[in-house]
Amino acid sequence: MRPQRGRSGHFAADRWRRQDGVSRPRPAFRRRVVAAARPARHSATHRHRTPASRPSHTRSCTMLIQIVLHTPGWVWGLFAALIAVGLSQVRDRALSPLRIAILPLAMVALSLSGVLTAFGHFPLALGGWAAGLGIALTFARSLVAVRGARWLADSQTVHVPGSWLPLALIVALFMIKYAAGVNLAMHPALATDATFAATCSLAYGLFSGLFLARGLGLRAVASQRQGVAAA
C-alpha cells in the first residue's frame, strides 16, 4: 500500500503502512534527519552575538579602555603634576611679577612642543598655532582678565584671587596633546594631513594663548602700580 496522507497533504507523521497491513513507527534515523534539517529556534547565533554584531558603543568603550591601559606611565605622571599646578591656582595667592610669567610661558612652550613633536616643521601646523595664539591675545584678553587682582606695595607682589580657569585650560591642553598622540599612533598618515594638523595646532595656540593673555593682564596690573609708585 502507498503511505497515507494527512489532512494537510503530507504523509502521516507517526505511522507507515506496509503491504501486509502491519504498521510500524517511522525509523529513528529518519526522525533525527528531519529534526536536524529543521532550523533551531534558539541557535547559537541567536544566543551569542559575534564581535562584528556588537553595538558600536561597546566597541568604542573597549577601544578606549585599551588605549588608556597602553598609555605610558610617565604620561599620567605628567597629567597628575599639571593637575596639582592647576589646583594651586584655585586659592588666593600673592605672586611676584616673575612668578606670574612662569606658568603662561610654560604652557606656551608645552603647546609649541606638542605641535613640533606631532607635525615637525609643517608650515600649515606652525601657521595654525601662531594664528590661534594671535586670536587669543587679540580678542580674548578681556575674557580671561583676573577680576580683583591688585598690587601689594608692601610685598611688591600682585594679589591674585583664586580661579578654576587655569585648571580648565591646563586640562584642555593636556587632552588636546593626548588626543593628537592617540590619533597619530593609530593613523600615522595624519601627520601630513592638512586639516588635522591645522585643527590641532589651532587648538594648541588658542588655549596656550588664553594662558598667556591672562598672564599679560596680571603683569599689566603690576607694571601700572609700579609706575604710579615711582611717580
Protein Blocks (a to p, Z undefined) as FASTA:
>chain_A
ZZdddfkopacfkbccdfkopacdddfklmmmmmmmpccfbdfklmpccfklpcfklmmm
mmmmmmmmmpcfklmmmmmmmmmmmmmmmpccdddfklmmmmmmmmmmmmmmmmmmmnop
afklmmmmmmmmmmmmmmmmmmmpcehiacdfklopacddddfklmmmmmmmmmmmmmmm
mmmmmmmmlmmgmklmmmmmmmmmmmmmmmmmmmmmmmmmmmmmmmmmmZZ
